[in-house]
Amino acid sequence: MNILEKNILDEIKKTSYFTSYDIKLDEEGKHLVDFDKRFPFKIIPYHFFIDHRLTQNYHDYLEITYFLEGSGICYVGDKRCKIEKGDIFLFNDVELHTMHSARKESLVFIAVYFLPELIYKPGDNILNLDYLKPFYYRGEEFNNKIPSGTKVSKEIYKLLLELYNIYKEEEEYYMLASITCLQEILLRTLFYYSENKAILDSKSIYDKRLQDVEKLKNTFILIMNNYKENITLDEAAASAYMSPQYFCRFFKKVTGNTFKEYLLKIRIDKAKELLLKRNLSVTEIAYDVGFDNLSYFCRTFKRFTNLNPLDFRFMVSSG
């Protein structure tokens, strides 16, 4: 690690501690980013401890994430993948995903967010669409992870540090310089996935996943607006215009969770948010997020986080 890399890493660890609850969500549970309308791009350093959201979420933008330190697990739909230092992950705008740090570890990473029209929109040179193929034109064997230690991960790491500096300094023409650097990163990912036979000539798989997420939008809204209530399986299935039996299989395929588990994770996420931001007792929080039994709340919280609620509050506040 050279001096520039060390300085950037130290700066990120000192100044960019975030909780995953600092990220805004809409009524569907979709992540929101406040983009400049002229320049729909952001690069944000994160230093997460143990407070990640349990429930998988998605967003309208595309994402490239590079992990500088730590380890953990990334969940994309019903797939699970180990996170290690130096790994790169790509997420498109229809993938439900989340990440958990390893127990008692933190995750330090840089996330690049951008809307696809920054690179290509109808009417542009069609060649620019190739930059986005790793996000849309994917085969069944596509892996969101570019593992550490590969030549391309090392190349992208250097480009990301350069991009981070360009974006942070905001010198003259930094927007143009950022786009140029981002295109170079996208080109490296395109070469990597093409060489690994993970790119298709058709968007059919992406289109199918988009349709799957669209079918569950009303269900996500129902859950986000009524998570404190006893939402029945029949009500959830009806929101997606499916039979309960088909809904169970479909929901698990798209989200990686059963409906009951997903609802419980939403409630625990809300409990974590209250533990972080409000001076309420554990009992008050348990009832506030929809549990009618304190003991069951504590058992559920520990099952998902490996901590009881008070330990979680203490570890995050002191982290």
Summary of the structure (lengths in Angstrom):
residues: 319
radius of gyration: 20.2
end to end distance: 25.5
largest distance: 59.9
contacts: 969
relative contact order: 0.13
helix: 50%
strand: 18%
